[in-house]
Amino acid sequence: MRRLSLAISLVLALAAVEAHAAPASPPAADAVIGELGKTGRRAPLPRGMQGRWREASDPSVELIVSGGEIVWQGRVVDYDTKEVTREEGGLTVTLDASGWERREALQRSITGLVITPEGEFQIFNPKFATTFERR
């Protein structure tokens, strides 16, 4: 039930983010989180997301964020671009891939990462959301 609640919250948050128009100015850099806006795979994910993580409800599930690479359940997440947005105290990274097949595969993996305003680190896709803790 908690996962469903988290998933619904994340979907609503993403809808709110997508409802806002993209800024006309180039992405800003923030000393704590890094570059805001759309970047390529090689750009590192925000500093607060870097490191080794374990799923809060199942410590055997590991997530590793190293630079721009994400390893979840022992597999590298295949994505091309990411968009880093900051809204209402939360930080969201939305992943995207080019091509229909790769985008479909991404939908079954991880489509986004979030640091909530309360400081929780979560990952999600259209069917699930889960919270991670530092290892």
C-alpha positions in Angstrom: 0.0 0.0 0.0 2.9 2.4 0.8 4.4 1.8 -2.6 1.1 2.6 -4.3 0.8 5.8 -2.2 4.4 6.8 -3.2 3.7 6.0 -6.8 0.6 8.2 -6.9 2.5 11.0 -5.1 5.3 10.8 -7.6 3.0 10.7 -10.6 1.2 13.8 -9.3 4.5 15.5 -8.7 5.7 14.7 -12.3 2.5 16.0 -13.8 3.0 19.3 -11.9 6.6 19.5 -13.1 5.6 18.8 -16.7 2.8 21.4 -16.5 5.4 24.2 -16.1 7.1 25.5 -19.2 10.8 25.0 -19.5 12.9 28.1 -18.7 14.1 30.2 -21.6 17.6 30.6 -20.0 20.3 27.9 -20.0 20.4 25.5 -17.1 21.7 26.8 -13.9 24.5 25.1 -11.9 24.0 24.6 -8.2 27.0 23.8 -6.0 25.0 21.2 -4.0 23.0 19.5 -6.7 24.9 20.2 -9.9 23.4 21.2 -13.2 19.7 21.8 -13.5 17.9 21.2 -16.8 18.3 18.6 -19.5 21.8 17.0 -19.8 23.3 14.0 -21.4 24.1 10.7 -19.8 27.7 11.6 -19.1 26.8 14.5 -16.8 26.7 13.4 -13.2 23.5 13.0 -11.3 23.1 15.3 -8.3 25.6 14.8 -5.5 22.9 13.8 -3.0 22.0 10.8 -5.2 25.6 9.6 -5.6 26.7 6.4 -3.8 25.5 3.0 -2.8 21.9 2.5 -1.6 19.7 -0.3 -0.4 15.9 -0.5 -0.7 14.3 0.4 2.6 11.8 -2.6 2.5 14.3 -5.1 1.1 18.0 -4.5 1.9 19.1 -7.1 -0.6 18.1 -4.7 -3.4 20.9 -2.4 -4.2 21.2 0.8 -6.2 24.5 2.4 -7.2 24.8 5.9 -8.6 28.2 6.8 -9.8 28.6 10.0 -11.9 25.9 9.6 -14.6 25.7 5.8 -14.4 22.9 4.1 -12.5 23.1 0.4 -11.6 19.9 -1.2 -10.2 19.4 -4.8 -9.4 22.8 -5.5 -11.0 22.1 -3.9 -14.3 23.1 -0.6 -15.8 20.1 1.6 -16.5 20.1 2.3 -20.3 19.2 6.0 -20.8 20.3 8.9 -23.0 19.3 12.1 -21.3 18.2 13.2 -17.9 16.3 16.3 -16.8 17.0 17.7 -13.3 14.3 19.8 -11.8 13.8 21.4 -8.4 10.4 22.2 -7.1 8.9 22.8 -3.7 12.0 21.6 -1.9 12.2 18.4 -3.9 14.7 17.4 -6.5 13.7 15.2 -9.4 15.7 13.5 -12.2 13.7 12.2 -15.1 15.4 9.8 -17.5 14.7 9.4 -21.2 15.9 7.2 -24.0 15.8 7.6 -27.8 13.8 5.2 -29.9 10.6 3.4 -29.1 12.2 0.1 -28.0 14.7 1.6 -25.7 12.1 4.0 -24.2 9.8 0.9 -23.6 12.7 -0.9 -21.9 13.4 2.1 -19.7 9.7 2.2 -18.6 10.3 -1.3 -17.1 13.4 -0.1 -15.4 13.9 3.3 -13.7 12.4 6.4 -15.2 13.2 8.8 -12.4 14.9 9.5 -9.1 13.7 11.9 -6.4 15.0 13.4 -3.2 11.8 14.5 -1.5 11.5 17.7 0.5 11.7 15.4 3.6 15.1 14.1 2.4 13.9 10.6 1.3 15.6 9.1 -1.8 13.2 7.3 -4.1 13.2 5.7 -7.5 10.2 5.2 -9.7 8.8 4.1 -13.0 5.1 4.2 -14.2 4.3 1.0 -12.2 6.2 1.4 -8.9 8.1 3.7 -6.5 10.4 2.7 -3.7 12.5 4.3 -1.1 16.2 3.7 -0.7 18.6 4.3 2.3 22.4 4.8 2.2 24.4 1.6 2.5 
